[in-house]
Amino acid sequence: MTDVRVVFRKYGGALHWHHPGRLLGEDEHGVWVEVPGGTVARKGDDGPLITWETTTIMLFPRNAWWTASFNTPPHWSEIYVDVTTIPEWRDDEVTMLDLDLDVIRMRDGRLILDDEDEFALHQVLLNYPPDLIMQAQRTAQWLMNAVGHGKSPFGGAHLAWLSKATGKF
């Protein structure tokens, strides 16, 4: 399996969350990456190091404005979807702009649209263009429906990829 680098940035290019992963493969939903428990991530250039306690299977669609993380128990969320720009691959790195809004399905089935306050603040502070704002809002609405109703790929598509995961680097 190929090691990859996952790099989230904020609008304007500032480094956000970044961490290693391992390429699992690709299907009609996009590119699947394993992030094993024990992986170390960092926020920005000098943020604290965070160690992932559980394995996550990430999905990077080829033509959609989001990035999904399917978390294994006992992680507090089952599915965590970041509204982002379309993920871009350059060699062994995938990068995208994090647009603040997150759709989260908790283990008990609750569905949350998170960080609306951050999204509103960054529209002003980072000067989001109107078309970016509209695309992020449309994507969040679509995700609330798709994740909430378990529509593909949020209805178990990750399970086949989880079975290929090694759980370690």
C-alpha positions in Angstrom: 0.0 0.0 0.0 1.1 3.5 -0.7 1.6 6.1 2.0 -0.1 9.5 1.3 -0.3 12.9 3.0 -3.7 14.4 3.8 -3.5 18.2 4.0 -6.5 20.4 4.8 -6.0 24.1 4.3 -8.1 27.1 5.1 -9.3 29.6 2.4 -6.3 31.7 1.5 -4.0 28.7 1.8 -3.1 28.6 5.6 -2.2 25.1 6.7 -5.0 23.4 8.8 -5.1 19.8 9.8 -2.5 17.5 8.2 -1.5 13.9 8.8 -0.3 10.7 7.0 -2.6 8.0 5.6 -2.4 4.9 3.5 -4.0 4.6 0.1 -6.5 1.7 0.0 -7.9 2.1 -3.5 -10.6 3.8 -5.6 -14.2 3.1 -6.6 -17.2 5.0 -8.0 -17.3 7.1 -4.8 -13.7 8.3 -5.0 -10.4 7.5 -3.4 -10.3 5.7 0.0 -7.5 6.2 2.5 -6.9 4.5 5.8 -5.7 6.5 8.8 -4.8 3.9 11.4 -5.3 4.4 15.2 -2.0 5.8 16.5 -1.6 8.2 13.6 -0.3 11.6 14.7 -1.9 14.7 13.2 -1.2 18.4 13.6 -3.2 21.6 13.2 -1.2 24.2 11.3 2.6 24.5 11.5 3.0 24.6 15.2 -0.3 23.3 16.7 -0.1 20.5 19.3 0.3 16.9 18.0 -2.9 14.9 18.3 -2.9 11.1 18.2 -5.8 9.3 16.6 -7.1 6.7 19.0 -9.1 4.7 16.4 -8.8 3.8 12.8 -10.6 6.0 10.3 -11.4 5.3 6.7 -11.4 8.6 4.7 -13.2 9.1 1.4 -12.0 11.8 -1.1 -14.6 12.1 -3.9 -13.3 13.0 -7.3 -15.9 15.7 -8.1 -17.7 16.7 -4.9 -17.3 19.5 -2.3 -16.7 17.3 0.8 -14.3 14.8 2.5 -15.7 12.0 4.7 -14.3 10.2 7.6 -15.8 6.9 8.7 -14.7 6.3 12.3 -14.4 2.9 14.0 -15.7 2.5 17.6 -15.3 3.7 20.2 -14.8 7.1 18.4 -17.6 9.5 19.4 -18.8 10.0 15.8 -19.7 7.4 13.3 -19.3 9.6 10.2 -17.7 13.1 10.1 -17.9 15.0 6.8 -16.0 18.2 6.2 -17.5 20.6 3.6 -14.4 21.3 1.5 -13.4 22.3 -2.0 -13.0 19.3 -4.4 -10.0 17.3 -3.1 -7.0 17.6 -5.4 -4.3 14.9 -5.8 -0.7 15.8 -6.5 1.5 12.7 -6.5 1.2 11.2 -2.9 -0.7 14.2 -1.4 -4.4 15.1 -1.3 -5.3 18.6 -0.4 -8.5 20.7 -0.1 -9.8 23.9 1.5 -11.8 23.3 4.7 -14.9 25.5 4.5 -15.8 25.1 8.2 -19.2 23.4 8.0 -19.2 19.8 9.2 -22.0 17.2 9.0 -21.7 14.6 11.8 -23.6 11.4 12.5 -23.1 10.4 16.1 -23.1 6.8 17.2 -26.6 7.2 18.6 -27.9 8.3 15.2 -28.1 12.1 15.9 -27.2 14.2 13.0 -25.5 17.6 13.5 -24.6 20.5 11.2 -21.6 21.9 13.1 -19.5 25.1 12.9 -22.1 27.4 11.3 -20.8 30.2 13.6 -17.2 29.6 12.3 -18.5 29.6 8.7 -20.3 32.9 9.2 -17.2 34.5 10.8 -14.8 33.3 8.1 -17.1 34.6 5.4 -16.1 38.0 6.7 -12.6 37.4 8.0 -11.3 35.4 5.1 -13.5 37.2 2.5 -15.2 34.1 1.1 -16.6 34.9 -2.4 -20.4 34.6 -2.8 -20.2 31.5 -5.1 -18.0 29.7 -2.5 -20.5 30.5 0.2 -23.5 29.2 -1.9 -21.6 26.0 -2.9 -20.7 25.3 0.8 -24.3 25.8 1.9 -25.7 23.6 -0.9 -23.2 20.9 -0.1 -24.0 21.0 3.6 -27.8 20.7 2.8 -27.1 17.8 0.5 -24.9 16.1 3.1 -27.5 16.5 5.8 -30.0 14.6 3.6 -27.5 11.9 2.3 -25.8 11.2 5.7 -29.1 11.4 7.6 -30.8 8.9 5.3 -27.7 6.6 4.8 -27.6 7.3 1.0 -24.6 6.1 -0.8 -21.7 6.3 0.1 -22.9 6.9 3.6 -24.8 3.7 4.0 -21.9 1.3 4.5 -19.7 1.7 1.4 -16.7 2.1 3.7 -17.0 -1.4 5.2 -15.4 -3.1 2.2 -12.5 -0.7 2.5 -12.2 -1.2 6.3 -11.7 -4.9 5.7 -8.6 -4.0 3.6 -7.2 -1.8 6.3 -4.2 -2.9 8.3 -4.8 -0.7 11.4 -1.1 0.2 11.6 1.7 1.9 9.8 
